[in-house]
């Protein structure tokens, strides 16, 4: 018994040492992380020039998780010639329109959508001289933005055909005002209309600002910016204060990495609740609104004697889930459509570029398919 007591007693000093050394070890760990954090901020500081569009990869990586407000503050200048290029794109006021090269007696096709749609418009000009393409777009444009652009433009007054685009990748963001809310890596501040479905009818909440000048004035005025954020928070299900709002935490590279991981998890959850690479949720608000927009777009176009066409961009790895999700609306109102899965398999990486666009060859095939559709639907008016 005395030996056992002796053994137990002899271990007490080591236990007491570990207990007393614990806070010191924790302090050294914190100091070590602080040194690492400081080194990252100094060695991989992001360029201060807002017009820098291609920074070194490591500098870009450690910048990703900075809050949206902090990024906007770094990017935005009052002078359009000095501000970051991505702060100038996509605004409703004024709409950036790629007009046909000349006013000739050919049917004009106006496209509304993201860059994939702009590439289709360009491909149309490569494969035929019987139709003129006119393009109204924004980088990464969601369908709510595109429909809002159509409602402001109405085909420009000279179109015979209007094309509205939807894309698998950003369909879940159709209830968001702006890429600055759902794309924290590259927060473009342009805004789009927020549509709601009430009693089977679409209603709209217009964004707090729709031009670069109004955005700049709002962002630089704390009271106006607070009001704008309140509108976002009330109406945009993807709005998250931790991702958007700047604070002292922006100074920490490690916290920025954690914020980015958190932001990405929000986007993954948003996709899985609507449409992702595993399937789609037909009862989700986003898909219901997408179907309603498609039907309203066709109805409004037909009122103005325009042929409506829906362009469905099925992204790589997303199967034809987008087509399946929208098909009930297309069938119900006999709306002409072009779905990319009929030309290029969403499971074939050879059909896609690394940046998610289709290859030029696929774009040309899509354009030929569009020409065939237009020839059939516009047969009485189409030139011989």
VMD Tcl script that draws the C-alpha trace (Angstrom):
set ca {
  {0.00 0.00 0.00}
  {2.84 2.37 0.83}
  {4.45 1.68 -2.54}
  {1.19 2.51 -4.33}
  {0.93 5.79 -2.44}
  {4.52 6.55 -3.29}
  {3.90 5.89 -6.98}
  {0.79 8.04 -7.06}
  {2.55 10.80 -5.23}
  {5.49 10.80 -7.61}
  {3.19 11.42 -10.61}
  {1.58 14.48 -9.08}
  {4.36 16.94 -10.01}
  {4.12 16.01 -13.72}
  {0.37 16.39 -13.68}
  {0.64 19.72 -11.98}
  {3.24 20.78 -14.56}
  {0.97 19.90 -17.47}
  {-1.91 21.78 -15.89}
  {0.21 24.84 -15.27}
  {1.86 24.69 -18.70}
  {-1.46 24.34 -20.59}
  {-2.26 28.06 -20.76}
  {1.33 28.78 -21.81}
  {1.12 26.22 -24.63}
  {-2.19 27.73 -25.75}
  {-0.63 31.20 -25.71}
  {2.26 30.05 -27.87}
  {-0.20 28.46 -30.31}
  {-2.14 31.70 -30.56}
  {1.06 33.67 -31.06}
  {2.16 31.22 -33.74}
  {-1.12 31.59 -35.60}
  {-0.85 35.38 -35.30}
  {2.64 35.29 -36.82}
  {1.41 33.09 -39.67}
  {-1.55 35.41 -40.18}
  {0.71 38.47 -40.27}
  {3.12 36.77 -42.68}
  {0.28 35.91 -45.08}
  {-1.07 39.45 -45.01}
  {2.36 40.93 -45.74}
  {3.71 38.36 -48.19}
  {0.49 37.88 -50.15}
  {-1.17 41.28 -49.92}
  {-3.75 41.85 -52.63}
  {-2.88 44.63 -55.13}
  {-4.43 47.95 -54.15}
  {-5.13 49.04 -57.74}
  {-8.86 48.33 -58.33}
  {-8.21 47.82 -62.05}
  {-6.02 44.76 -61.37}
  {-7.87 41.90 -63.06}
  {-5.32 39.08 -62.98}
  {-3.47 39.04 -59.61}
  {-1.09 36.21 -58.64}
  {-2.99 33.09 -57.59}
  {-1.87 33.00 -53.96}
  {-2.78 36.66 -53.44}
  {-6.18 35.94 -54.96}
  {-6.64 32.82 -52.80}
  {-6.09 34.66 -49.53}
  {-8.38 37.48 -50.68}
  {-11.36 35.24 -51.45}
  {-12.87 35.24 -47.95}
  {-12.78 39.00 -47.42}
  {-16.25 40.41 -46.76}
  {-18.25 41.68 -49.71}
  {-18.27 45.22 -48.32}
  {-14.50 45.24 -47.91}
  {-14.03 44.02 -51.47}
  {-16.45 46.60 -52.84}
  {-14.63 49.34 -50.92}
  {-11.34 48.24 -52.49}
  {-12.77 47.91 -56.01}
  {-15.05 50.93 -56.28}
  {-14.10 54.44 -57.37}
  {-16.35 57.33 -58.36}
  {-14.56 57.74 -61.68}
  {-15.60 54.94 -64.06}
  {-12.13 55.06 -65.60}
  {-10.56 54.27 -62.23}
  {-13.00 51.75 -60.76}
  {-12.68 47.98 -61.14}
  {-14.10 46.79 -64.48}
  {-16.48 44.33 -62.80}
  {-18.22 47.21 -61.01}
  {-19.36 48.62 -64.37}
  {-20.91 45.54 -65.99}
  {-24.49 44.35 -65.92}
  {-26.43 47.46 -64.90}
  {-30.01 47.99 -66.03}
  {-29.33 51.72 -66.41}
  {-28.15 51.89 -69.06}
  {-28.49 48.42 -70.58}
  {-25.38 47.35 -72.47}
  {-26.67 46.27 -75.88}
  {-24.73 44.67 -78.70}
  {-26.60 46.03 -81.69}
  {-26.58 44.41 -85.15}
  {-23.91 45.88 -87.43}
  {-26.38 47.40 -89.86}
  {-30.08 48.05 -90.27}
  {-31.01 45.61 -93.02}
  {-34.20 43.75 -93.90}
  {-33.45 40.61 -91.91}
  {-35.12 39.22 -88.80}
  {-33.46 40.48 -85.63}
  {-33.00 38.02 -82.76}
  {-32.41 39.62 -79.35}
  {-30.73 37.48 -76.70}
  {-31.04 38.10 -72.94}
  {-28.71 36.30 -70.57}
  {-25.25 35.40 -69.39}
  {-22.03 34.97 -71.39}
  {-23.14 31.57 -72.73}
  {-26.02 33.41 -74.38}
  {-23.71 36.08 -75.78}
  {-21.59 33.33 -77.34}
  {-24.72 31.84 -78.94}
  {-25.54 35.25 -80.41}
  {-22.03 35.46 -81.85}
  {-22.29 31.91 -83.20}
  {-25.56 32.80 -84.95}
  {-23.63 35.35 -86.98}
  {-21.04 32.71 -87.91}
  {-23.46 30.08 -89.19}
  {-25.99 32.20 -91.09}
  {-26.47 35.59 -92.68}
  {-30.26 35.31 -92.66}
  {-30.72 36.42 -89.05}
  {-29.13 39.29 -87.14}
  {-28.16 38.78 -83.52}
  {-28.69 41.47 -80.91}
  {-27.30 40.82 -77.42}
  {-28.31 42.14 -73.98}
  {-26.29 40.50 -71.24}
  {-24.46 40.59 -67.95}
  {-21.65 38.41 -66.56}
  {-23.18 35.40 -64.81}
  {-26.67 36.81 -65.34}
  {-29.44 34.93 -63.57}
  {-32.82 34.54 -65.24}
  {-34.47 37.16 -63.03}
  {-31.92 39.69 -64.30}
  {-32.49 38.60 -67.89}
  {-36.27 38.85 -67.63}
  {-35.94 42.27 -66.01}
  {-33.73 43.33 -68.94}
  {-36.36 42.14 -71.42}
  {-39.10 44.07 -69.61}
  {-36.99 47.23 -69.96}
  {-35.88 46.61 -73.54}
  {-38.79 44.79 -75.26}
  {-36.56 43.59 -78.06}
  {-35.32 47.07 -78.82}
  {-38.30 47.83 -81.05}
  {-36.88 46.04 -84.10}
  {-36.74 42.38 -83.12}
  {-38.84 39.53 -84.45}
  {-37.46 37.00 -81.96}
  {-36.48 37.28 -78.29}
  {-34.43 34.61 -76.49}
  {-34.41 34.23 -72.70}
  {-31.75 32.08 -71.05}
  {-31.67 29.83 -68.00}
  {-28.62 27.96 -66.71}
  {-28.27 24.99 -64.37}
  {-25.42 26.50 -62.40}
  {-27.16 29.69 -61.32}
  {-30.84 28.73 -61.38}
  {-30.82 28.52 -57.54}
  {-29.87 32.22 -57.50}
  {-33.00 33.31 -59.39}
  {-34.37 34.76 -56.13}
  {-31.26 36.85 -55.46}
  {-30.81 40.54 -56.25}
  {-27.14 40.49 -57.16}
  {-23.97 38.41 -57.66}
  {-22.42 40.39 -54.82}
  {-24.75 38.47 -52.50}
  {-24.19 34.94 -53.79}
  {-20.69 35.11 -55.31}
  {-18.32 36.21 -52.56}
  {-15.25 35.35 -54.65}
  {-16.14 37.88 -57.34}
  {-18.88 40.15 -55.98}
  {-20.16 42.08 -58.99}
  {-22.46 44.79 -57.62}
  {-24.94 45.02 -60.50}
  {-28.51 44.21 -59.53}
  {-31.60 42.54 -60.97}
  {-35.28 42.43 -60.19}
  {-36.48 40.10 -57.41}
  {-39.62 38.26 -58.47}
  {-42.10 36.69 -56.07}
  {-44.94 34.30 -56.84}
  {-48.17 35.32 -55.11}
  {-51.45 33.61 -55.89}
  {-49.96 32.17 -59.06}
  {-48.94 35.63 -60.31}
  {-45.49 37.18 -60.50}
  {-44.84 40.32 -58.49}
  {-41.58 42.23 -58.47}
  {-39.39 44.09 -56.01}
  {-37.03 46.38 -57.87}
  {-33.45 46.68 -56.54}
  {-32.43 49.67 -54.39}
  {-30.12 50.85 -57.18}
  {-29.88 49.93 -60.87}
  {-26.93 51.98 -62.17}
  {-23.28 52.31 -61.28}
  {-23.73 55.93 -60.24}
  {-26.63 55.11 -57.90}
  {-24.68 52.17 -56.49}
  {-21.67 54.37 -55.76}
  {-23.80 57.04 -54.09}
  {-25.62 54.42 -52.01}
  {-22.51 52.49 -51.01}
  {-20.68 55.63 -49.86}
  {-23.61 56.84 -47.76}
  {-23.89 54.71 -44.57}
  {-27.60 55.46 -44.10}
  {-28.54 54.68 -47.72}
  {-26.37 51.55 -47.72}
  {-28.04 50.34 -44.51}
  {-31.44 50.81 -46.16}
  {-30.30 48.87 -49.22}
  {-28.99 46.01 -47.08}
  {-32.31 45.91 -45.25}
  {-34.07 45.39 -48.59}
  {-31.63 42.60 -49.45}
  {-32.00 40.93 -46.06}
  {-35.82 41.01 -46.29}
  {-36.18 39.73 -49.85}
  {-33.05 37.75 -50.73}
  {-32.80 34.25 -49.20}
  {-29.07 34.11 -50.00}
  {-28.20 37.27 -48.08}
  {-25.94 36.57 -45.08}
  {-24.59 39.35 -42.88}
  {-21.39 37.52 -41.97}
  {-20.47 37.15 -45.63}
  {-21.50 40.68 -46.64}
  {-20.67 42.98 -43.72}
  {-17.13 44.22 -43.17}
  {-15.49 44.20 -39.74}
  {-12.10 44.01 -38.04}
  {-12.13 40.29 -38.90}
  {-11.29 41.22 -42.50}
  {-7.74 41.90 -41.30}
  {-7.18 38.22 -40.50}
  {-6.17 35.94 -43.38}
  {-7.16 32.88 -41.36}
  {-10.61 34.27 -40.57}
  {-11.02 35.14 -44.24}
  {-10.37 31.49 -45.12}
  {-12.98 30.38 -42.60}
  {-15.47 32.92 -43.94}
  {-14.95 31.65 -47.47}
  {-15.57 28.06 -46.37}
  {-18.72 29.22 -44.60}
  {-19.89 31.12 -47.69}
  {-19.29 28.14 -49.93}
  {-21.32 25.95 -47.60}
  {-24.23 28.40 -47.91}
  {-24.09 28.16 -51.70}
  {-23.91 24.35 -51.63}
  {-26.98 24.20 -49.41}
  {-28.81 26.62 -51.68}
  {-28.04 24.49 -54.73}
  {-29.05 21.21 -53.07}
  {-32.40 22.75 -52.10}
  {-33.16 23.71 -55.72}
  {-31.02 22.07 -58.41}
  {-27.56 20.55 -58.31}
  {-25.65 17.64 -59.84}
  {-27.87 15.08 -58.09}
  {-31.30 16.33 -59.16}
  {-33.84 19.09 -58.64}
  {-36.64 20.02 -56.26}
  {-39.76 20.85 -58.32}
  {-41.62 22.40 -55.38}
  {-38.83 24.83 -54.49}
  {-39.62 28.53 -54.73}
  {-36.84 29.01 -57.26}
  {-38.10 26.44 -59.76}
  {-41.67 27.64 -59.36}
  {-40.53 31.20 -60.09}
  {-38.41 30.05 -63.03}
  {-41.43 28.36 -64.59}
  {-43.55 31.45 -63.98}
  {-40.93 33.72 -65.56}
  {-40.73 31.48 -68.63}
  {-44.51 31.61 -69.08}
  {-44.75 35.36 -68.42}
  {-41.87 36.04 -70.82}
  {-43.64 34.11 -73.59}
  {-46.94 35.85 -72.86}
  {-45.38 39.35 -72.90}
  {-43.40 38.60 -76.07}
  {-46.47 37.34 -77.89}
  {-48.41 40.45 -76.90}
  {-45.79 42.43 -78.82}
  {-45.87 40.01 -81.76}
  {-42.44 38.64 -80.94}
  {-41.49 34.97 -81.13}
  {-40.31 33.84 -77.65}
  {-37.55 31.23 -77.40}
  {-36.12 29.73 -74.21}
  {-32.43 28.77 -74.22}
  {-31.56 26.17 -71.58}
  {-27.87 25.88 -70.68}
  {-27.27 22.47 -69.08}
  {-23.87 22.74 -67.40}
  {-21.28 19.97 -67.30}
  {-22.19 17.37 -64.67}
  {-25.76 18.64 -64.20}
  {-27.40 16.14 -66.58}
  {-30.58 17.51 -68.16}
  {-32.14 18.40 -64.80}
  {-32.69 22.01 -65.88}
  {-34.64 20.87 -68.93}
  {-36.70 18.49 -66.81}
  {-37.43 21.25 -64.28}
  {-38.62 23.76 -66.90}
  {-40.31 21.37 -69.33}
  {-43.79 21.57 -67.71}
  {-43.93 25.32 -68.39}
  {-42.68 24.89 -71.96}
  {-45.26 22.21 -72.71}
  {-48.14 24.01 -71.03}
  {-47.84 27.12 -73.22}
  {-46.21 25.59 -76.31}
  {-43.10 27.73 -75.88}
  {-40.28 27.16 -78.40}
  {-36.99 26.22 -76.76}
  {-33.42 25.20 -77.42}
  {-31.93 22.94 -74.75}
  {-28.19 22.36 -74.94}
  {-28.51 18.72 -73.87}
  {-29.99 17.91 -77.29}
  {-26.75 19.06 -78.93}
  {-24.03 18.38 -76.33}
  {-24.21 15.83 -73.53}
  {-23.90 17.43 -70.08}
  {-21.78 14.40 -69.16}
  {-19.21 14.91 -71.94}
  {-16.37 17.21 -70.86}
  {-15.16 17.46 -74.47}
  {-18.12 19.74 -75.20}
  {-17.05 22.31 -72.62}
  {-14.20 24.74 -72.05}
  {-12.48 24.92 -68.64}
  {-14.41 28.12 -67.84}
  {-17.79 26.29 -68.24}
  {-18.61 27.69 -71.69}
  {-19.29 25.43 -74.62}
  {-16.58 24.99 -77.22}
  {-16.89 27.06 -80.39}
  {-17.90 23.92 -82.28}
  {-20.76 23.25 -79.87}
  {-21.82 26.91 -79.96}
  {-22.02 26.64 -83.75}
  {-24.13 23.47 -83.52}
  {-26.45 25.21 -81.05}
  {-26.72 28.17 -83.42}
  {-27.61 25.87 -86.33}
  {-30.27 24.22 -84.18}
  {-31.63 27.69 -83.38}
  {-31.68 28.57 -87.08}
  {-33.68 25.42 -87.79}
  {-36.15 26.32 -85.03}
  {-36.52 29.87 -86.35}
  {-36.96 28.71 -89.92}
  {-39.84 26.49 -88.81}
  {-41.50 29.04 -86.53}
  {-40.99 32.05 -88.79}
  {-41.56 30.22 -92.05}
  {-44.06 32.74 -93.47}
  {-41.65 35.63 -92.81}
  {-38.30 33.93 -93.36}
  {-36.43 34.95 -96.53}
  {-35.90 32.34 -99.20}
}
mol new
graphics top color blue
foreach p $ca { graphics top sphere $p radius 0.5 }
foreach p [lrange $ca 0 end-1] q [lrange $ca 1 end] { graphics top cylinder $p $q radius 0.2 }
display resetview
